[in-house]
Amino acid sequence: MSWACIHFPQLALDGVLRRHPHPGQPLALVTGPAQKRVLAAVNPAAARTGLHAGQALAAAHALLSQFAMVEHDADEVARWRGFLAAWAYRYSSQVTTAFDDAIVLEIGASLRLFGPWPRFERQLREDLGALGFAHHIALAPNPRAAWVLAGMQDGLALTQPSMLATALSRIPVAQARLDAKTSQALHAMGLRRLGQLFAAPRASLARRSTSRRSSSPTRPPRRAPTSTAWACCSSTWCRAPSPCRASPSATSSRDTPPDAARPCAMFGRTYPRRL
């Protein structure tokens, strides 16, 4: 199977700009409590004046006294993601919204209808450009790998597991989109790239994990993890999942317990098709 991930780096901002009467004027999304308001995203006009995401609202006003402000709305972002998933169904019968900033669709069967991947990719980009959404696209043998690659480099298309293993091996652990706890644990073990993680023996990872827990002053020693707790090998990351299955209770990745100590297993997960 082949999975195309469409990553939306500024989905919240694009959703606002496509309905704003003056999208070319400086505009920022704001968030945070009243005592600590910060910019969540800015459009190009605002960025040219020095405004940037994460900046305190007071500091932004010191640089630019007048600019449009819109409250960041997470529910609205989810609605736009649902809108894009519905759009994607015109190209594939298997679409997942398991990632908060992307949609992923299985395109293997769709190639017979829409032509080879380069032509298909151009069609997707033309549609998204007309809809007004900035995007990055990557192709990989499984959904999560496609998601990681789309966040690293726009336009990657890896169709063979051997190519995927090589590409993933070069990715820094900090940029592999693992949960924070797992990323910090691997960093503490001296693992900086996924290639090191893939090459590390499982038994060694288990011992090092146990040693870290035992030496922690804030946590009592725990039983050694099972043999799969740190199961990390490139074949697992590159394995394609079974076909997506619809589930009435499946909505988003927030409903799924994190694979805290199994970063490779996450790349073999079966993702639910959006209803």
C-alpha positions in Angstrom: 0.0 0.0 0.0 1.1 3.6 -0.6 0.1 6.4 1.7 0.2 10.1 0.9 0.4 12.5 3.8 -0.8 16.1 3.3 0.7 18.1 6.1 -0.9 21.6 6.8 1.8 23.7 8.5 -0.5 26.7 9.1 -4.0 25.2 9.0 -5.5 27.5 11.7 -4.1 30.6 9.9 -5.3 29.4 6.4 -8.7 28.8 7.7 -9.0 32.4 8.9 -7.4 34.0 5.9 -9.6 32.3 3.3 -12.6 34.0 4.9 -11.0 37.3 6.0 -12.0 40.4 4.0 -8.4 41.7 4.0 -6.0 38.7 4.0 -3.1 40.7 2.7 -3.0 43.1 5.7 -1.0 42.2 8.9 -3.0 39.6 10.9 -2.2 37.3 13.8 -3.9 34.5 15.7 -3.7 35.0 19.4 -4.0 32.6 22.3 -3.3 32.2 26.0 -4.7 33.6 29.2 -5.5 37.3 29.5 -2.3 37.9 31.5 -0.1 36.2 29.0 -1.4 36.6 25.5 0.9 35.3 22.7 0.8 35.1 19.0 -0.1 31.6 17.7 0.5 32.3 14.0 1.0 35.3 11.7 0.4 35.9 8.1 3.2 37.0 5.7 2.4 40.7 6.0 2.7 40.6 9.8 5.9 38.5 9.6 7.5 41.1 7.4 7.1 43.6 10.3 8.9 41.3 12.8 5.9 39.6 14.3 6.3 35.8 14.8 4.6 32.9 16.5 5.3 32.6 20.2 5.8 36.3 20.6 4.1 38.1 23.5 1.2 40.2 22.4 2.7 43.3 24.2 5.9 42.9 22.3 4.1 42.5 19.0 2.2 45.8 19.7 5.5 47.5 20.4 6.6 46.6 16.9 3.4 47.2 15.1 0.6 49.2 16.7 -2.2 48.2 14.3 -2.8 44.7 13.1 -5.8 42.4 12.9 -6.2 39.9 15.7 -8.2 36.7 15.6 -8.6 34.3 18.5 -7.1 30.9 17.8 -9.9 28.3 17.9 -8.9 24.7 18.2 -12.5 23.5 17.4 -12.4 25.5 14.2 -9.1 23.9 13.2 -10.7 20.5 13.7 -13.6 21.5 11.5 -11.3 22.6 8.7 -9.4 19.3 9.0 -12.7 17.5 8.6 -13.5 19.6 5.6 -10.2 18.6 4.0 -10.7 14.9 4.8 -14.1 15.1 3.1 -12.3 16.7 0.1 -9.7 13.9 0.1 -12.5 11.2 -0.3 -12.8 12.2 -3.9 -9.4 10.7 -4.4 -9.4 7.8 -2.0 -11.8 5.5 -0.1 -9.3 5.3 2.8 -8.6 8.6 4.6 -7.4 9.1 8.1 -7.4 12.1 10.4 -5.3 10.5 13.0 -2.8 13.4 13.0 -3.8 16.8 14.2 -2.0 18.7 11.5 -2.4 16.4 8.5 -4.6 14.0 6.6 -3.4 10.8 5.1 -4.9 8.9 2.2 -4.1 5.5 0.7 -3.4 6.1 -3.0 -2.3 2.8 -4.3 -5.7 1.9 -5.8 -6.3 5.5 -6.9 -3.4 5.6 -9.3 -5.4 3.6 -11.8 -7.9 6.5 -11.9 -5.7 9.5 -11.5 -2.5 8.4 -13.3 1.1 8.0 -12.0 2.0 9.6 -8.7 3.7 12.8 -10.2 0.5 13.6 -12.1 -1.7 12.7 -9.1 0.5 14.8 -6.8 0.1 17.8 -9.1 -3.7 17.4 -9.1 -3.7 17.4 -5.3 -1.5 20.5 -5.1 -3.7 22.4 -7.6 -6.8 21.6 -5.6 -5.3 22.6 -2.3 -3.9 25.8 -3.9 -7.3 26.7 -5.1 -8.8 26.0 -1.7 -6.2 28.3 -0.1 -4.3 25.8 2.1 -0.5 25.7 2.4 0.7 22.1 2.4 3.5 19.7 2.3 3.1 16.2 0.7 5.1 13.0 1.1 4.5 9.5 0.0 5.6 6.4 2.0 4.5 2.7 2.5 2.7 3.5 5.8 0.8 6.5 7.2 3.0 7.5 10.1 6.2 7.4 8.1 4.5 9.5 5.5 3.5 12.0 8.2 7.0 12.2 9.6 8.6 12.7 6.1 6.0 15.3 5.1 7.1 17.4 8.2 10.7 17.0 7.2 10.7 17.7 3.4 8.0 18.6 1.0 7.7 16.4 -2.1 9.4 13.2 -0.9 8.1 10.0 -2.5 9.5 6.8 -1.1 7.8 3.7 -2.5 10.2 0.9 -1.4 10.7 -0.2 2.2 14.5 -0.2 1.7 14.4 3.5 0.6 12.2 4.3 3.5 14.6 2.7 6.0 17.5 4.7 4.7 15.5 8.0 4.8 14.2 7.4 8.3 17.6 6.5 9.6 18.8 10.0 8.9 16.1 11.7 10.8 17.0 13.2 14.2 15.1 11.7 17.1 14.0 15.2 18.2 12.3 15.6 14.8 10.7 12.2 14.5 7.4 13.3 16.0 7.6 11.0 18.9 5.9 12.0 22.1 8.0 14.2 24.4 8.6 11.5 27.1 9.9 9.0 24.6 12.1 11.6 22.8 13.6 12.7 26.0 14.3 9.1 27.1 16.0 8.2 23.9 18.1 11.4 24.0 19.2 10.6 27.5 20.4 7.2 26.2 22.6 9.0 23.7 20.5 8.1 20.7 20.4 11.2 18.4 19.2 9.7 15.1 16.7 7.0 14.2 19.4 5.0 12.6 21.1 4.6 16.0 17.7 3.5 17.4 17.2 1.0 14.7 20.6 -0.5 15.1 20.5 -0.8 18.9 19.8 -4.3 20.3 16.5 -4.6 22.0 18.1 -6.2 25.1 20.5 -3.3 25.4 17.7 -0.7 25.1 15.7 -2.6 27.8 18.6 -2.6 30.2 19.4 1.1 29.7 15.7 2.0 30.1 15.6 0.0 33.4 18.8 1.7 34.6 17.5 5.1 34.0 14.3 4.4 35.9 16.2 2.8 38.8 18.5 5.8 39.1 15.8 8.4 39.1 15.5 10.2 42.5 11.8 11.0 42.0 10.6 7.6 41.0 11.0 4.2 42.7 12.5 1.3 40.7 10.1 -0.6 38.5 10.1 -4.0 37.0 12.2 -4.3 33.9 10.2 -3.6 30.7 9.0 -6.5 28.5 10.9 -7.5 25.5 8.7 -5.3 23.3 8.8 -2.2 25.4 11.8 -0.8 23.4 11.2 -2.8 20.3 12.9 -0.7 17.7 14.0 -1.9 14.3 13.8 -0.5 10.8 11.6 -3.3 9.6 8.9 -2.3 12.0 9.0 1.3 11.0 8.8 0.4 7.4 6.0 -2.2 7.6 2.8 -1.2 5.9 -0.3 -1.4 8.1 -3.3 -3.5 7.3 -6.2 -1.7 5.5 -7.9 1.1 7.5 -11.0 -0.1 9.3 -14.0 2.2 10.1 -14.9 2.4 13.7 -17.7 4.4 15.3 -15.5 5.3 18.2 -12.5 6.3 16.2 -12.1 10.0 15.8 -8.6 11.3 16.3 -5.2 10.5 17.8 -6.2 12.2 21.0 -8.5 9.2 21.7 -5.7 6.7 21.4 -3.3 6.0 24.3 0.3 7.0 23.3 2.8 4.4 22.5 5.2 5.9 25.1 8.0 3.4 24.9 7.4 1.9 21.5 8.3 4.5 18.9 8.8 2.0 16.2 5.6 0.1 16.8 3.7 3.4 16.1 4.8 3.1 12.4 3.0 -0.2 12.0 -0.3 1.0 13.6 -3.6 0.5 11.7 -5.3 3.8 11.4 -9.1 4.1 11.4 -10.8 5.5 8.4 -12.7 8.7 9.1 -16.5 8.3 9.1 
